[in-house]
Amino acid sequence: MGGEQAGGRKVLEGAFALVEALSEDGEAGLTRLAEATGLPKATAYRLLEQLTGLGAVAKVRGRYRVGPRIGVWGQTWLPGQGLVRAARGPMRALARATATTIGVVVPAGERAVLIGGVAGRPNRLVRLDAGTAWSRATAAGKALVGPVVLGPGGVGAPVFDREENMRGICCAAVPFDGGAEVPVAALVAITDPTVPLPQLAAALARTATAIQGEWS
């Protein structure tokens, strides 16, 4: 019995690893996913085909992406919906004014998870699906590592990512103070290297202050 339980857990861990890799890459082939998860190629293929049959993964022209069923499940787990409602209008205004992509993230383990976002122009930089996870090495992730250093307006001081994680993508993020110097969420701006990050961060902080005032 113990061996069966251990084997079942390994199968689940492999399946979760594949879905997590797809959430980071957006779309990938079998070889890339096997390398990213450390699974044998045959095992990765078998799990991916099973996940595809369940609707948790979608297969398009021989490549895989997160399937619609994961999206439906994700909508049932979205903390901070009050924050999203408070942020929706200010995010739209900031996205229009700066022509950048704006999002709200919350911490989930070692990752930052997107719970809402607005693209200020045709967005080819990142996925804006709720539940998309970014690593702690990104500006979004770094903003969620406490304690919060408060800046003007009662929100955290901005942090930056200047193509550190992906070429052609720069980010600024401002954490929201949870009341105990612990960041409960962060407002993120995503753009290309042509946009000056300090000016963008100043606009981001003003927007975060307005959101926090509405939300708290």
N, C-alpha and C positions, 0 to 999 in steps of 0.2 A: 504493500500500500504506500509506504513512504517513497519508494522509487517512482511509483506512478504520479504521486503528488509533485515530486521534484521535477519529473519530466514535463508535467502539465504547466508548472510554473515557468520552466525554461521556454516553452512554446509561447506563453503569454508575454514573457519578457522580450522574446524575439519579435513578436507582433507589435508590441508597444514601441520597440526601438525603431522598427520600420516606419511606423506612423509618425514618430517624432522626427526622424530624418526627413521625411516628406514635408513636415510642417516647416522645417528650416530651409529646405532646398526649393520648395514649391513644386517642382517636377523633376524626376530623375529616372534614369534607366536602371536595369537590374544590376549591372556591374557596379555602378556608383553606390547603390543602396547596400549591396553586400559589403563593399569596402567600408562604408560609413558605420555600419552596425557590427562588423566583425563576424557576420554570419556566413556559413558556406553558401555558395551561389545557389546550389540546389535547394537548400533550406529556405533561403530568402525568396526564391521563386515560388516554392510551395505555399509559404505563408502569404505572399502577395496575392497569389491567385485565390486563396481562401478569403482574404480580406476583400478582394474585388467582388467575389460572389456575395459577400455580406453587405456590400455598399459602403464599407469603411474606406476603401481605396478605389480609385477610378483608373482605368487603363486606356490611354489614348495613343494610338500609333506606336505601340510597343513601349511607351513610357508611362510612369505611374505618378499619380498625384493624390492628395487627400480627397476622399470621396464625400458624397452628400450626406451620408449617415452621420459622419463625424461632426459635420456642421450642425445638424439637427440636435445632436447630443450637446454640442458646445453651447447652444442657445439656452439650455437648461442650467448651465453653470456659467454665470457671468456675474461675479461680484461687482459691487459698486455701480449698480444701475442708476442710483441717485446722482452719482458723479457724472455718469454718461449723459444723463438728461441735462444737468447743469452745464456741461461742457459743450453740448452740441452746437448751440448758437455761436458762442465765442470761437469754437474751432473752425466753423464755417467762415466766419469773418476773417480770422487770421489766415486761413488757407487762401482766401481770395486776395487778401492784401499782400501776402508774401509769395504767392504762387508756389507754396511748398505743401508737402503732405504733413498733416497734423494728426496725432493719435494720443490716446490715453492708455497707459499700461499699468498693470498691478503685478505684485510679486507672486510667483507660484514656484516654490522650491528654489532652484538655482536659476530660474528664468524669469524674464519679464513677459507677461502675456497681454496682448492687445485686447481691450474690451470695447473700443470704439475709435473710429478714425474718419478723416475727411481728406480727399485729394484736392489740392488747389489747382492742378492742371492734369492733363492726361498722365496718370501715374504708372510709370514703367519701372519704378525703383524698388518698391516692396509690395507685398500682399497686404491688403487691409481687411482680411477676413477676421472676424472676432474669434479669439482663441489662438491666433498665430503667436508662436513663442519665439522670443529673441534671447540670445545668451547674455550672461552677466558682463561680457566683455564689450557690449554695445553701450552707447550713451544711455539708452533706456534702462539697461541692466545696471549700469553704474549708479544711476540716479536713485535706484531702489536699495542701495547698500547704505545702511544708516551708520552713524546718526546724521540727521539732517543738519546741514549748516545753513541757518536761515539767512536769506538775503532780503532785499527791500520788498515790502508788501506782505511779509509773513509766509512766503514760500521759500523753498530751498534755493541755494545758489546753483546756477546751471553747470552742467557737465557736458563735455564734448566728445565727439568721435569724428576725427578727420581722416576718413578712408582707412581707419585702423582695421576694420573687419571686412570691408568689401570695397574694391576699387570703384570710384565714381559715386560713392554714397557717403555723405557727411550728415551728422545728426547733432542736435542740441536737445537737452532734456532738463526739465525743472521738476524737482520732487515736491509733492504736497506733504505738509507736516501732519502727522496723525495725532498730534497732541502730546506725544511722549518722545519726541525727537526721533520717531520711527517713520520712515516714508511709507505711506499706505498706497501711493500711486504716483505717477509722474506724467507730465505733459511733454510730448516729444514732437520735434520738428525734423523732418527728413528732407534732404535736398541734395543737390550736386555741388561739386567744389567751387562753382562760380559764385555762390552766395556767401557773403561774409557772415561767419557764424556769430561773432559778438553782437552785431546789430540784430540778427535773427533771435538770439537768446534774450535780448532786452525786450523784444516784442513778445516773445514766448512767456517771459516772467510776468509781464503786465497782464497777459491773457490768463495765466495761471492764477494770479491774484484775484482777478475778476471772477473766475470760476470758483475759487475757494470761498469767496465771500457769498456767492449764491448757494453753494453746496452746504456750507457749514451752518 
